[in-house]
Amino acid sequence: MRRVSPKVFLVGETRVVEEGMDAYLQHVGAPEWDTDAPSDAEKMTEMFGRLCYRSFKPGLNANVTRIRESNKEYVANLIKVGHGSVIEHAVVNFVFAEVSRVFTHELARHRVGVAISQESLRYVRLTDLGLWLPTVIAQNPEASEIFREIFEYLEKVQLKLAEMFNLDGDKAPFHFKKLVTSAMRRIAPIGLATTIGWSANHRTIRHVLEQRTAPEAEEEIRLVFGKVGEIVLARYPNIYNDFTVEVIDGLPCYKPGRSKV
Ligand SMILES: Cc1cc2nc3c(=O)[nH]c(=O)nc-3n(C[C@H](O)[C@H](O)[C@H](O)COP(=O)(O)OP(=O)(O)OC[C@H]3O[C@@H](n4cnc5c(N)ncnc54)[C@H](O)[C@@H]3O)c2cc1C
């Protein structure tokens, strides 16, 4: 048994293919178009927005005589008017590690605009249970001790069953290991530490950030999305420009100026 704390790894993000974007801009008649976007995600967002109205420069669409110049102003307007689908184009890829199955169950309720890869406890045998203590338990020595004892006991049970079925023996076929591992997880605690890969577009991240850092949300998911918020606000400042952050119960609470864009 080991004590853990939830971790957030940013492992990927959408990038612009410059040759392709240049070729498109040439095609649409705006080869000189450029932007002061601070990230590829924001450049992409602006490009797809301008594509809708052919507003890369005045006159390209006869109906457009003035255009917003800066990326900040452009993206802020998309969000203000609720042109939310444009911010779906760019995606961010995260790995959330040392998170519980409590967390992953809650996360998986967000279905729209996400991709999920969850560590398989059919395949991955539980040999060392990771425990994170919610504050209400951590602050109570007696309760903490109960959590520790139960986790240690449940870990021993996993090891005992693995031994009973001789899973580490030379002759144990993989399909049998999988069968037994899958059965054994049924008596593991849902608070055990596991890993989930989560990719989402910015429209989704804005929504989940708001919902899951709200004071009503569970502590662990607030903790994880607090870290997500820190990353995305720093990395994509214009897409999250309307967000404000307030610390409530020691955790950041992210609120957008425009909800559910
Ligand atoms: C504090 C808190 C407590 C919760 N408690 C519970 C609980 O006790 N039990 C429980 O089951 N769940 C609970 N949930 C989960 C909650 O009901 C949602 O399922 C979850 O937050 C996912 O959000 P979402 O519905 O916005 O879905 P997302 O997948 O994030 O979707 C984004 C948006 O797309 C639209 N959308 C998505 N799917 C559909 C659809 N099928 N039809 C129409 N529009 C759609 C909606 O506008 C939705 O808000 C809780 C959530 C929170 C934040």
The ligand as an SDF file (V2000), in Angstrom:
LIG
                    3D

 53 58  0  0  0  0  0  0  0  0999 V2000
  -21.8650   18.1680   -8.4390 C   0  0  0  0  0  0  0  0  0  0  0  0
  -22.3070   17.0750   -9.3530 C   0  0  0  0  0  0  0  0  0  0  0  0
  -23.0570   16.0240   -8.8440 C   0  0  0  0  0  0  0  0  0  0  0  0
  -23.4960   14.9880   -9.6850 C   0  0  0  0  0  0  0  0  0  0  0  0
  -24.2140   13.9540   -9.1660 N   0  0  0  0  0  0  0  0  0  0  0  0
  -24.6190   12.9360   -9.9540 C   0  0  0  0  0  0  0  0  0  0  0  0
  -25.3540   11.8380   -9.4360 C   0  0  0  0  0  0  0  0  0  0  0  0
  -25.6310   11.7610   -8.2460 O   0  0  0  0  0  0  0  0  0  0  0  0
  -25.7420   10.8520  -10.2760 N   0  0  0  0  0  0  0  0  0  0  0  0
  -25.4730   10.9030  -11.6120 C   0  0  0  0  0  0  0  0  0  0  0  0
  -25.8770   10.0010  -12.3480 O   0  0  0  0  0  0  0  0  0  0  0  0
  -24.7590   11.9340  -12.1410 N   0  0  0  0  0  0  0  0  0  0  0  0
  -24.3360   12.9390  -11.3550 C   0  0  0  0  0  0  0  0  0  0  0  0
  -23.6060   13.9700  -11.8850 N   0  0  0  0  0  0  0  0  0  0  0  0
  -23.2920   13.9190  -13.3130 C   0  0  0  0  0  0  0  0  0  0  0  0
  -24.1410   14.9110  -14.1340 C   0  0  0  0  0  0  0  0  0  0  0  0
  -25.5050   14.5980  -14.0680 O   0  0  0  0  0  0  0  0  0  0  0  0
  -23.7000   14.8680  -15.5970 C   0  0  0  0  0  0  0  0  0  0  0  0
  -23.9950   13.6250  -16.1610 O   0  0  0  0  0  0  0  0  0  0  0  0
  -22.2210   15.0920  -15.7620 C   0  0  0  0  0  0  0  0  0  0  0  0
  -21.8040   16.2040  -15.0110 O   0  0  0  0  0  0  0  0  0  0  0  0
  -21.8890   15.2720  -17.2330 C   0  0  0  0  0  0  0  0  0  0  0  0
  -22.2400   16.5660  -17.6420 O   0  0  0  0  0  0  0  0  0  0  0  0
  -23.1590   16.8670  -18.9000 P   0  0  0  0  0  0  0  0  0  0  0  0
  -24.4870   16.2370  -18.7610 O   0  0  0  0  0  0  0  0  0  0  0  0
  -23.1100   18.3460  -19.0710 O   0  0  0  0  0  0  0  0  0  0  0  0
  -22.4910   16.0400  -20.0750 O   0  0  0  0  0  0  0  0  0  0  0  0
  -21.3550   16.3210  -21.1360 P   0  0  0  0  0  0  0  0  0  0  0  0
  -21.0750   15.0480  -21.7890 O   0  0  0  0  0  0  0  0  0  0  0  0
  -20.2200   17.0580  -20.4870 O   0  0  0  0  0  0  0  0  0  0  0  0
  -22.0990   17.1820  -22.2140 O   0  0  0  0  0  0  0  0  0  0  0  0
  -21.9350   18.5450  -22.4560 C   0  0  0  0  0  0  0  0  0  0  0  0
  -23.2770   19.1330  -22.8310 C   0  0  0  0  0  0  0  0  0  0  0  0
  -23.7310   18.5650  -24.0480 O   0  0  0  0  0  0  0  0  0  0  0  0
  -25.1730   18.4280  -24.0000 C   0  0  0  0  0  0  0  0  0  0  0  0
  -25.5120   17.0020  -24.0340 N   0  0  0  0  0  0  0  0  0  0  0  0
  -24.7170   15.9640  -23.7210 C   0  0  0  0  0  0  0  0  0  0  0  0
  -25.3340   14.8020  -23.8910 N   0  0  0  0  0  0  0  0  0  0  0  0
  -26.5730   15.1020  -24.3020 C   0  0  0  0  0  0  0  0  0  0  0  0
  -27.6990   14.3080  -24.6370 C   0  0  0  0  0  0  0  0  0  0  0  0
  -27.6630   13.0050  -24.5830 N   0  0  0  0  0  0  0  0  0  0  0  0
  -28.8200   14.9460  -25.0020 N   0  0  0  0  0  0  0  0  0  0  0  0
  -28.8690   16.2760  -25.0690 C   0  0  0  0  0  0  0  0  0  0  0  0
  -27.8300   17.1110  -24.7790 N   0  0  0  0  0  0  0  0  0  0  0  0
  -26.6980   16.5160  -24.3980 C   0  0  0  0  0  0  0  0  0  0  0  0
  -25.6310   19.0420  -22.6970 C   0  0  0  0  0  0  0  0  0  0  0  0
  -25.9150   20.4000  -22.9040 O   0  0  0  0  0  0  0  0  0  0  0  0
  -24.3870   18.8840  -21.8200 C   0  0  0  0  0  0  0  0  0  0  0  0
  -24.3440   19.7630  -20.7290 O   0  0  0  0  0  0  0  0  0  0  0  0
  -23.1790   15.0120  -11.0690 C   0  0  0  0  0  0  0  0  0  0  0  0
  -22.4020   16.0740  -11.5730 C   0  0  0  0  0  0  0  0  0  0  0  0
  -21.9740   17.0940  -10.7320 C   0  0  0  0  0  0  0  0  0  0  0  0
  -21.1280   18.2120  -11.3120 C   0  0  0  0  0  0  0  0  0  0  0  0
  1  2  1  0
  2  3  1  0
  2 52  2  0
  3  4  2  0
  4  5  1  0
  4 50  1  0
  5  6  2  0
  6  7  1  0
  6 13  1  0
  7  8  2  0
  7  9  1  0
  9 10  1  0
 10 11  2  0
 10 12  1  0
 12 13  2  0
 13 14  1  0
 14 15  1  0
 14 50  1  0
 15 16  1  0
 16 17  1  0
 16 18  1  0
 18 19  1  0
 18 20  1  0
 20 21  1  0
 20 22  1  0
 22 23  1  0
 23 24  1  0
 24 25  2  0
 24 26  1  0
 24 27  1  0
 27 28  1  0
 28 29  2  0
 28 30  1  0
 28 31  1  0
 31 32  1  0
 32 33  1  0
 33 34  1  0
 33 48  1  0
 34 35  1  0
 35 36  1  0
 35 46  1  0
 36 37  1  0
 36 45  1  0
 37 38  2  0
 38 39  1  0
 39 40  1  0
 39 45  2  0
 40 41  1  0
 40 42  2  0
 42 43  1  0
 43 44  2  0
 44 45  1  0
 46 47  1  0
 46 48  1  0
 48 49  1  0
 50 51  2  0
 51 52  1  0
 52 53  1  0
M  END
$$$$
